[in-house]
């Protein structure tokens, strides 16, 4: 079931119609709204953030719609901090391998509330290109109170703006 007015939004990106159809098959998500769901890109890698352009990597990721990173570990604390400063969720995967394919979507229901409550583990749903779904465990390790405020504000710039 597509809510009133959502047909036009989903027509702009046909893949999203299939994604939202898959999300709505998950218990408790039958009334999920497109307008209440943020869609963005993410980077997944074994050990991102090694190199001389760590700040540019995080800022460019955000400019391209980046909302999250999923990795086994971060190469440097600086890169992880840069991601947080741009409002990019710094997930790690507890498994030795990240099982994602290009074109798949990662759905994180209630992620804002999880960050607010200081959750260290969340269960995401991976939506395959064929509409299949599978769970994926993710961790938000060592998020400080200060980082939590920045993530909830959307970026360090927004955090400072709100503090005025």
matplotlib code that plots the C-alpha trace (Angstrom):
import matplotlib.pyplot as plt

x = [0.0, 1.4, 0.2, -1.6, 0.7, 3.7, 3.2, 4.7, 7.7, 8.3, 8.0, 11.1, 13.1, 11.5, 13.9, 12.5, 9.0, 10.3, 12.4, 9.4, 7.2, 9.8, 10.0, 6.3, 6.4, 8.4, 6.2, 5.3, 6.3, 3.1, 2.5, 6.0, 6.0, 8.3, 8.3, 9.4, 12.2, 15.6, 17.3, 21.0, 24.2, 26.8, 30.3, 31.1, 34.7, 37.0, 39.1, 38.2, 40.1, 43.7, 45.4, 46.0, 42.5, 40.5, 38.6, 37.8, 36.7, 34.1, 32.9, 32.6, 30.7, 28.2, 27.9, 27.0, 24.2, 26.2, 24.4, 26.5, 29.7, 29.8, 33.2, 35.1, 37.2, 38.3, 41.9, 42.1, 40.2, 40.5, 38.6, 35.9, 35.7, 35.4, 32.5, 30.7, 31.4, 29.6, 26.7, 27.7, 26.8, 30.1, 28.9, 31.1, 30.1, 30.9, 31.5, 34.8, 33.2, 30.5, 28.0, 26.5, 26.1, 25.8, 22.2, 21.1, 19.6, 20.1, 17.1, 17.6, 14.2, 14.2, 17.8, 17.3, 15.8, 18.6, 21.2, 19.3, 19.2, 22.9, 22.3, 25.6, 24.0, 21.2, 19.6, 19.3, 17.4, 19.2, 16.9, 18.2, 17.8, 15.2, 13.1, 14.4, 15.2, 17.8, 18.9, 22.3, 23.8, 25.6, 27.5, 27.8, 30.8, 32.3, 29.9, 30.5, 27.7, 29.3, 29.3, 25.7, 24.7, 26.5, 24.9, 21.5, 22.0, 23.1, 26.6, 29.0, 28.0, 24.3, 25.2, 27.0, 24.1, 21.6, 23.8, 23.5]
y = [0.0, 3.4, 6.3, 9.2, 11.4, 9.0, 7.7, 10.9, 10.7, 7.0, 7.6, 9.8, 6.7, 3.4, 1.3, 2.9, 1.7, -1.9, -1.0, 0.4, -2.6, -4.9, -2.7, -2.9, -6.7, -6.5, -6.7, -3.3, -1.4, -1.6, 2.1, 3.3, 6.7, 7.9, 11.4, 10.2, 8.1, 9.5, 7.9, 8.4, 6.7, 4.8, 3.5, 0.0, -1.1, -3.3, -0.4, 3.1, 6.3, 5.5, 8.2, 11.9, 13.1, 11.9, 15.1, 15.5, 11.9, 12.5, 15.8, 14.6, 11.6, 13.9, 16.0, 12.9, 12.1, 10.0, 9.0, 6.1, 4.1, 0.4, -1.2, -3.8, -1.1, 2.5, 3.1, 6.1, 7.7, 11.0, 9.6, 8.3, 11.7, 13.4, 11.2, 12.0, 15.7, 15.5, 13.6, 10.2, 7.3, 5.4, 1.8, -1.2, -4.8, -7.4, -10.1, -10.6, -9.8, -7.3, -9.0, -6.3, -6.0, -2.9, -1.9, -3.3, -1.0, -1.0, -0.1, 1.2, 1.6, 3.9, 4.8, 8.3, 6.9, 4.3, 7.1, 9.2, 6.2, 5.4, 2.1, 0.2, -2.4, -2.1, -4.6, -3.3, -5.0, -5.5, -5.3, -7.2, -6.1, -8.9, -7.5, -10.1, -9.1, -10.3, -8.9, -7.4, -6.6, -3.3, -1.6, 2.0, 1.6, 4.2, 7.1, 9.8, 12.1, 14.9, 12.8, 11.8, 15.4, 16.1, 13.0, 14.0, 17.6, 16.2, 17.6, 19.7, 22.8, 22.2, 21.5, 24.8, 26.6, 25.0, 26.0, 29.7]
z = [0.0, -1.0, 1.0, -0.6, -2.6, -2.5, -6.0, -7.4, -5.1, -5.9, -9.6, -9.5, -8.4, -9.6, -7.5, -4.3, -5.1, -4.8, -1.7, 0.1, -1.0, 0.6, 3.7, 4.1, 4.2, 7.5, 10.6, 11.9, 8.8, 6.8, 7.2, 6.6, 4.8, 2.1, 3.5, 6.9, 5.6, 4.7, 1.7, 1.1, 0.1, 2.3, 2.0, 3.1, 3.3, 5.4, 6.7, 5.3, 6.1, 5.3, 3.3, 3.3, 2.2, 5.2, 5.7, 2.0, 1.9, 4.6, 3.3, -0.3, 0.9, 2.6, -0.5, -2.4, 0.0, 2.5, 5.6, 7.0, 6.8, 7.5, 8.0, 10.0, 11.5, 10.8, 9.7, 11.9, 14.7, 12.7, 9.7, 12.0, 13.7, 10.4, 9.4, 12.7, 12.2, 8.8, 10.4, 8.9, 11.1, 11.9, 11.9, 12.3, 11.3, 13.9, 11.2, 9.5, 6.1, 5.0, 2.8, 0.6, -3.1, -5.3, -5.6, -2.3, 0.3, 4.1, 6.1, 9.6, 11.3, 14.3, 13.9, 15.3, 18.5, 18.8, 18.6, 21.1, 23.5, 23.1, 21.4, 20.6, 18.4, 15.8, 13.5, 9.9, 7.1, 3.8, 0.8, -2.1, -5.7, -6.1, -3.1, -0.7, 2.9, 5.4, 8.8, 9.3, 12.7, 13.0, 15.9, 16.9, 19.1, 21.4, 20.4, 23.0, 24.3, 22.2, 19.1, 19.7, 19.8, 16.5, 14.8, 16.0, 14.7, 11.3, 11.4, 13.5, 11.6, 12.4, 16.0, 16.4, 14.7, 17.1, 20.1, 19.3]

ax = plt.figure().add_subplot(projection="3d")
ax.plot(x, y, z, "-o")
ax.set_aspect("equal")
plt.show()
